[in-house]
Amino acid sequence: MLNTADQPNPTLQQDNNTILSVSNLSVSFPSEEADVFAVNHLSFSLKKGEVLGLVGESGCGKTTLGRII
């Protein structure tokens, strides 16, 4: 479940060089007990010429974020 509406919306600085802006992104998957968040409250912006690297433990949401974007 993709959910960005229920959370506060932080303001990210944007200008003409911003090529990607993500604001307060949350992605959850249903389970028997409760929703499990793969990504929770993620915000960032990427400007032209910048490089973004995702690093983290197995199962922390890197692939989920890449697929959503």
Legacy VTK file of the C-alpha trace (Angstrom):
# vtk DataFile Version 3.0
C-alpha trace
ASCII
DATASET POLYDATA
POINTS 69 float
0.000 0.000 0.000
1.432 3.354 -1.048
0.506 6.121 1.356
1.606 9.733 1.219
-1.620 11.522 2.198
-1.846 10.654 5.893
1.522 12.052 6.910
2.792 15.618 7.331
4.352 16.977 4.173
7.870 18.334 4.752
8.970 21.078 2.418
11.912 20.190 0.205
13.844 22.909 -1.529
13.241 22.711 -5.242
14.657 24.696 -8.096
15.093 24.272 -11.830
17.859 21.708 -11.249
15.672 19.297 -9.235
15.021 16.167 -11.292
13.387 14.025 -8.595
11.594 14.979 -5.415
10.096 12.468 -2.991
8.129 13.789 -0.054
7.094 11.671 2.928
6.769 8.387 1.030
5.496 5.336 2.903
4.976 1.847 1.464
3.454 -0.950 3.515
2.501 -4.558 2.929
-0.357 -6.309 4.725
0.385 -9.152 7.109
-1.774 -11.212 9.438
-0.986 -9.090 12.489
-0.465 -5.566 11.112
0.849 -3.709 8.086
4.607 -3.981 7.672
6.320 -0.831 6.416
9.069 -1.387 3.847
9.540 2.391 3.491
8.282 4.840 6.097
8.293 8.661 5.908
11.078 8.949 3.312
11.821 12.369 1.813
14.639 13.493 -0.451
15.357 15.499 -3.570
17.899 14.855 -6.286
19.342 17.599 -8.447
20.815 17.370 -11.910
24.369 16.019 -11.683
23.939 14.501 -8.208
24.255 10.801 -7.485
22.189 8.978 -4.877
23.301 5.703 -3.350
21.064 3.446 -1.281
22.802 1.339 1.331
21.202 -0.819 3.976
20.608 -4.224 5.428
18.754 -6.937 3.582
15.015 -6.332 3.738
15.216 -2.644 4.648
13.276 -1.375 1.580
15.949 -0.524 -1.021
14.340 -2.561 -3.809
10.840 -1.417 -2.857
11.915 2.211 -3.127
13.539 1.594 -6.515
10.415 -0.094 -7.869
8.131 2.684 -6.635
10.251 5.378 -8.251
LINES 1 70
69 0 1 2 3 4 5 6 7 8 9 10 11 12 13 14 15 16 17 18 19 20 21 22 23 24 25 26 27 28 29 30 31 32 33 34 35 36 37 38 39 40 41 42 43 44 45 46 47 48 49 50 51 52 53 54 55 56 57 58 59 60 61 62 63 64 65 66 67 68
